[in-house]
Amino acid sequence: MVRVNQKIEINPTLGRLLLRQRGITLFKALWVLLGSTFFLVMGLLLLISQRSQPGLAILCIFIGFALLTVLLVSSRKRVECYALGVIISNGIRTHHISHKEIVAIRFRAVSRYTNGMFMGTSIYFEITPYAGRVAHLNLLGSDRDIERIWDIVEVIKTVNPDAQLLKY
């Protein structure tokens, strides 16, 4: 099932935006922001207090900044499916690929568990064009994110039936 966004966004070369998936959801972003704020405040409080050791304070501040870095890197990852093509951005490089140029698609979703507790789903999405570099994206998401990426795969397969869906 393909869901269309409420507001219409148009890319001059790729047409109307059909689907968008970001690297981090709002819920996870809030938890990461809350955790980083906690560690930064605790680190500053430990640093200000006279009785504490500075090593623990510096460790808390380092953890807080590491969580903020994870938030910034994850928020830059995205997949956007337009009527005429796909944009994949992994935070460093952005690929603009027309549907007609796509030779193969690879999609994998694996549930992650730690000590029996569900930690999320690792999603790997890769597009191979006729020429150029392979565009891929790794995300940690939920079942709704899997459905959204699969909807993008269905749109690509509908527009370009010659594109192969590769097994992993």
N, C-alpha and C positions, 0 to 999 in steps of 0.2 A: 504494500500500500504506500503510495507516494503522497506525502503531506506537503502542501504549498504554504509558504510563509504568509502571514497576514499582510505585511507591508511588502510591496513589490520593489525589489532592488534589481537594477539592471547594470550589467557590465558591458561596456561598449563593444568588446570583441566576443564575449561568450553568451550574451543574452540575459534572460531573466533568471534570477536566483530561484532554484527549486528547494534545495536542502542545504543545511549548514550544520556541521558538527565541530564543536570546539574541543580542545584538549583537556579542559577541566570544567566540571559543572559548577554551578553557583554554590550548591550545598558543600561540595568538597573544598571549594575556594574559601568559604567561610570558616570551615574547620581548620584549614591550614593557616589562615590568617589569625584565628583565635589561638592556635598553638604557638605560632611565632610570637604573637604579642605576649603570651604568658611567659615564654622563655626569655624574651627581651626584658620584660619588667622584672622578673625574678633575678636575672643577671645584674641589672642596674641596682636593685635593692641589695643584693649581696655585695656588690662593689662599694656601695655607699656605707653599709654597716661596718663598724670598726672590728667586730669579732670574727668576721668570716675570712676564709682564705680566698685570695684573688684568683686562684686557678679554677675553682668551681664557678665563680662569676663569669670568667672569660669563656668557660665551656658553655654556660647557659646562653650567653650572648652569641657565640658561634652557632649554636643549634638554632637560635631564633633567626639569624641571618641565612642559614642554610635552608630553613623552611620557606623564607621569603623568596630565595632564589628558585626553589622548586615551583613555587606559585607563579613566578614571572615566566619561567621557561614553559611550564605547562599551559599557561594562558595564551601563548603565542602559537601553539599548534592548532591547525584547523584544516578541515576539508569542506569545500564548498562545491556543490553540484549546480551548474547552470544548464540552461536549455541546450547550449551548444558545446559545453566543455566542463572541465573540472579544474579547480585550483587546489593544490595540496601545499600547505606551508608547514614545515617542521620547526619553525622558529629561526632558522638560519637561512634557508633557501626556500624560495617559492617557485612552484612549477605550474604553468598554465598549459593544459593539455586539452586539445579538441577531442570530442567523442570519436571522430573519424580516425584519429591518429592512434587510438588505443588498440594494441595487439592482444594484451593479456591483463587479467585482473587476478590478484591473489588476496584472499581475505581469510583471516584466522581469528577466532575468539576463544580464549582459554580462561576458565574460572581459576582464580587464585585463592588458595586456602592456606592459613598458617595456624597450626595446632587445632585444626578442625573448625576454625572461624573464617567465614567468608571475608576476603579482603578486597574483592573487586574482580573485574574481568579485564584481562590483558587483550587488547585488540591490535592486530597488525593488518594494515591495509596497504597494498602496493599496486601501482599501475605501471605497465610497461608500454611505452609508445614505440612507434616504428623507428624513429630516430631520436637520439638524445639520451638523457639519463633516466634511469628508473626512479620514479617518485614513490616514496614510501613514508608511512607514518605509524608510530607506536603510540597508543593511548591506553590509559587505565580508566575504564568506565563501568557502566552498569548495563543491564539488559536493554534499557531504552536506547542507550548509545549504540549497542549492537544492531538494533532494529533500524536506527537511522543510517548507519553505514551500509547495512544490507539494502536499504532502499536506494542508496546511491549506486550500489552495484546493479540493482535492477534497472535503474534509469539508463545506465551505461549500456547494459545488455539490450535494452529495448531500442535505443537509438542506433547502436552498432552491434548487430547480431553476430558479426564476424569475430568480435572480441572473445577470447577464450577465458573461462574461469578455471584457473589452475588450482590443483590440490596442493596442500602443504604437507 
